[in-house]
């Protein structure tokens, strides 16, 4: 097992969450422990300092009233009080022991002054004392009152707390890590359940969906989003399969016709007349147009293209396509109401949109096709009418789906690939526009294309 495999369990969301949360909580606990120690020591020193200054005041009052005894009572172990005159002689004091620090060289002022000194309390043992000094005037002259205490008790208290924290903090962090691990695992359990369910869904069984828990939280939204994604994926795969099947079917007919005519043409002593040759060319043209349409849709499905931003005079594009269509049909195409219509888009795509709609109208028209184009407010509107049988209202949306043919109800004698209108709608939508079918003024079908005006 290499190093990456050994570290794999640590790369899980559960492990990372536990590690980061434990580190954050551990850091906070260490900071809190240090703050506790500092606060504890400060509070203890503050209390003892207040007591020492209080003894200074009490002794100062005795000095000023002339009632200062030679021996002062000891109020607490590890404390002392000494009163020194201007010559440094002890005027009064608590019982002087070995541990009592020497204070005659400690300066004093008219206000409280704090001094920290060391004193040998035992052989080789040094203690720290905090001493408060106060100069007091008396009838015999100024004296200095010193009140102090040993910090040993403070150090012992902080040491006890420190040891407790050194033991308790790691234990608390360990317990916290275990709790975070369990809670994270419980919180991620629905996610793992969703992952397991998704893992069982195969390409051949895209109809399966995830259970959506009624928790009104991120897990419910995740399951809903995954189901929505599966819906889109299933639809995409279904469209792809249908696309392949329909494309194969559409290519089969012209290929079969070509094969039949070519087999006839290769028959010995069989002359090939111009009529079969023209028919062959028609079949090749149909197949070529079908392949072009299939490639266009395949490219659109594969890549999400940005909206084109070229300045296009749509009226020039429409008139060019009308001229092309008129050269291939006897049905007259009226363009008297085509006016200037500048838009932003792709010229080739807009030409293809117009061509597909125009070819559909000419293919189904009886005697007339009318093309109208103009600017209406913020939009450019293109209308293409024919006097054919029209499209049933129930089919006016379905006709824009791929490979949908309504020729049986429109004109049984003609047939397209079922891709032209689908391509027209995709181009319109790419240009932030729409294309719809309705009943026109000529009594047949009317295609209406609406695009943003420039």
N, C-alpha and C positions, 0 to 999 in steps of 0.2 A: 504494500500500500504506500503510495507516494504521499508527499506532504499536502498536496491539494485534496486528496481523498480524506486525509486525517482532519483537515480543516473544514470539510464540507458541512458537518453538523453546525458549525459556528456561523455559516453563511445564511442560515434560515432566519426569517423575520422574527420568529419567537426567540431565538438565541440572541440576535442583535438587539432586540428590544430589551431583553432581560439584562444583557451586559451594559447597555447604555443607561438604562434606568437605574441599575444597581450602582454604576459608577457615579451617576448624578446624586443619588440618595446617599451613597457613602461619602462623597465629597461634602455634601450638606451636613451630614452627621459629624464629620471631622471638624468642620468649621464651627458647628454648634458646640462641640466638645471643647475646642480651644476657647471659644467665647465664654463658655461656662467656667472654665478654669480661671481665665483672666478676671471675669466678673466676681467669682467667689473670692479670689485673693484681694481684689480691690475692696469688696464689701467688708471682709474681715479686717483689713488694714484701716478702712474708714471707721469702723466701730471702735477698734482699739485706739486709733488716733483721737477720736472724740473723748474716750475715757481718759487718756493721758492729758489732754488739754484741760479736761474738767478737774483733774487732780492739781494741775498747775494753778488753776484759778482758785481752788480751795486753799492751797498753801499760800498763795499770794495774799488772799484775804487775811489769813492768820498773821502774815508778816506785817501787813499794814495796820492791823489792830494791836500788834505787839503781843499776841498770844501764841507765838510760834513755839511749840515744844521742841526739846532737843531730839527726841525720838518720835518718829512719825509711824503711824500704824501701816502695816502691809495689807493692802486690800486684795491682792491677788498674786498667786505665784508668778514668777518670771516677770515681775514688775518692780520698779523702784522709784523713789523720789529723793532728791538731794537738793539742799539749799546751800549755796556757796556765797561768801561775802566777796568784797572787791579784791581781797588778797588771795583768794582761792581756798580759804579754809572752809571746812564743812561746818555750817551753822546748825543744820538739822538734816535728818535723813531717816529713811526706813532702815531696818537692819542690813548692815553692809556685809555681803558675802563675797565669796571668791568670784561669783558670776556677775557681780555688780560692775558695770563698765566705769572706766575713768572718764570723768566729764569735765575736769577743771580746765582743759584746753579747748572746750567747745565754746565758740563765741555765742553771744546772746544779744538780742536787741530789745526794743520797747514792745515789739509785737512777737507773736509766736513764730519760732523758727524751727524747722525740722532738720534733724541730722541723723544720718544712719552710720552707726559705728559697730565695730566688731569687738567682742570680749571673750576671753578664754573662760569657759564655764567648767572645764575639766582639763585634765592633762591632755594636751594635744587636740582638744575639742573647742572649736571656735563657734560662737553663736552671733547672729546679727541682732542688733537692737535698734529700735526706732526711738529717738529721743527728741522731746519737745522742750525747747528752752524759752524762758520768759524773764526779762529783767524787771525787777520790782523795787521801787523806792521805799526806804524805811528810815526810822529816826537815826539809826546808826550808819546809814549810807545805803547805797544800792546793793541788792543781793540778786542772785540769779537762781531761779527755780528750774530744776531739771526733772521731768517726769518721762519715764520710758518703759518699754516692754520688749521682751524677747519675741522675735518672729518665728520661733521654733514651732509654736502651736499652729500658726498659720501655715507653715510649710508642711507640718504633719497632716493638717486637714486637706490641703490641696493634693498632697501625695496620695492620700486615701482615695480621693475622688479621681485622681489621675489613673490610679491602678484599676479602679472600677470601670472607668471609661475605656482603658486599654483592653480590658476583657469584654466588656459589654458591647462596645461599638462593633467589633468584628462579628460577634454573635448576632447582633441586631441586623447588620448588613447581610449576613448569611440567611437569616430568617426572611428578611425583606426580599432577597434574591429568589428564595424558594416561592414566596407568595407571588412575586411578579411572574415567575415562570409558570406557575399554575394558572394565574388569572389570564396571562397572555395566551396560554394554550387553550383555555376555555373560550376566550374571545375569538381566537383564530379557528376554532373547531368548525364553525359554519363555512369559513373560507376553504378549509381543507375538504369539507363535504362537497362544496361547489366544484372544487378542482377535480375531485374523484369522479363526480358525475360527468363533468365535461370530458374527462379522459376516456370515458366509456362511449362517447358519441363518435361514431365513425362517419366517413364520407357517404356511406350507403344508408345511414340511419340518421339523417339530419332532422328528422321530424321530432326527435326526442327533445324534451325541454326540462329545465331545472325546476326543482321545487322552490317556490318563493316563500320564505318565512314572513309571517305577519309581525315583524318586529319594528317597523317604522324607523329603521336606522340604515347605516351604510351597507349592512349585509343584504337587506331587502333590496336596496337600490342596485347593489352589485348583481344580485341574481336577476333582477329585472333587466338590467343592461345586458347581461350575458344572453338572456332569452331574446332580447331585441337583436343582438348581434347574430345569434343563431338564425333568427328569422331572415335577416339580410343575407346571411351566408347560404341558407337553404334556397332563398329566392334566386341568388346569383348562380348557384350550381344548377338549379332547375332551368333558369334562362339559358345557361351555357349548354346544357344537354339538349334543350329544345332547339337552340340555335344550331348546334351541330347536326341534329336530326333533320331540321327543316332545310338547312343548307345542303345536306347530302341529297335530300329528296328533290330540291330545286335543281341541283346540278345533274341529277340522274336523267331527267327528261330530255334536256338538250343533248346530253352525251349519248343517250340511246338513239335519238334521232340521227345524230351525226354518224354513229356506227352503222345504222341501217343504210343510210344513203351512201356511205363510203363502201359498204359491202356490195351494194348495187352497182356502184361505179367501177369496182374492180372485176365485175363479171366479164368473162371473155366475150369479145365481139359485141359488147354492150356500149353504145355511144352515150356519153353523158351530155344531156341537153342543157341549155342555159337555165331552164327553170329549176332543176334540182340544184344547180350551182348557186342560184340566187337563194334558194331555200337553205342551203348549207351556210351561206353568209349570214342569213337571218338568225340561224341557230347559234352561230359563232358570236354574233353581236349580242344576242340575249345572254349567252353564257359570260361573255366579257363584261357586260353591264352588271350581271349578278355578282361576279367575282369582285368587281370594283366596289359594289355596295357592301359586300361582306367584309372586304378589307377596311373600308371606311368605318363600319361599326366596330370591327375588332380593335382598330386603333383607338377609337373613342372609349371602348370599355377598358382598354389596358392602361391608358394614361388620362389623368384628369387635366385637361388643357385649360390654361387661363383664358378669360374672355379676350377676344381680339380687340385691338384699339385703333385699327386703320380707318381713316376717313374714307367713306364710300358714298358715291352718288347712286342711291338705290334705283333711281329712275333709269340711269344708263344701263345698269345691270338687267333690269326688267325688260327694257326695250331690246337689248341684245338677245336675251333668251326668247322673247316673242318672235324676233326675226328668225332665229334658228328653228323654232317650232313651226312657224308658218311655212318654212321651206320644205317641211316634211309632211304636211297635211293639207287637205283641201278645205278643212273647216276654217272659216274666217275668224281672226282674232282681233277684237276691237280694243284699241288703246287710246281712244280720244280723251279719256279722263286720267291719263298718267301725267303727273306733274312732279316737279322737283321734290326730292325726299332725301336729304343728307342724313346718314346714320354713321355710327362707329361700329366696325366689325371686320370680318374677313371677307374680302370680295369673292373669293372662290367658293367659300361656304354659302354665302348669300345667293350666289349664282346657282349652286346646286339645289338650295331650298326652292328657289323660284322655278327651276327646271323640273324638279320632281312634281310640284303642284301643277305646273302648266301641262306637263305630259299627261298627268292623271286626268285633267279637265279635257284635253283634246281627245284622249282615248275614249272617253265616255260621252262626249258631246254629240248631238245629232246634227245641228246646223250652225251653232254659234258658240263662241267663247268670248267673254268680256273681262278685261283686266283694268282695274282701277288702282291708283296709287296717289297718296297725298299725305300732308301733315295735318293732324288733328290734335291741337293742343300740344302736349308734351310727347306725343307719339306719332310714329309713321305707321299708316295702315295700308296694307296691300290686300286687295280683294280679287279673287279669281273665280268667276262664275261660268257655269256651263248649263246647257239646256238638256242635259241627259236625265236619266231616271232618278238621280239623287241618291242620298244615303239615308237609310231608315234612322229615325231618331235614336233607337236603342243601340245602333252600331257607330254612332258618331265619335265616340271616344275609343272604342275598340279598334277602329280602322287605323289608328296611329300606332298600334302594337306591331311588333315585328312579325312578318310572314302571315299577316292577316289579309285574306282576300275576300272581297264581297262581290266579285264579278258575276256570280250567279244571279244576284239581285240587281246588279247594275247593268252590265252588258255581257251576256254570256259569250259573245263571240270574241271578246278580247280578254287578255289576262296579263297581269304584271307579276313581279316577284314578291310583292307584299312587303317590300323594304323601303320604297320611296317615301311614303308618308311618315314612317318611323324616323327616317333620316331627317326629313323636313322638321319634325317636331324637336328632335335633339339639337339641330342647328339653331332653331328659334330660341330654345331654352338657354343654350350657351350664350346667346346674345341678349339675355334677360328679357326675352319676348315670349309670345305665345302664338299658337296656330290652332284654329278650331274649324270645325265643319258645321254647316247649317244649310238651310234652304235659301237659295239666292233669288234675285229678282227675275232671272230667266226661267225659273221653275225647277231647275235642277239643283246641283250641289254648289255651295259657295265655300271656298276656303278663305279665312280671314287671318292674316298675319299682322300682329301688332308688335312693333319694336320701339325702343326709346329713341326719340329724335335727338339729333346732335345739337 
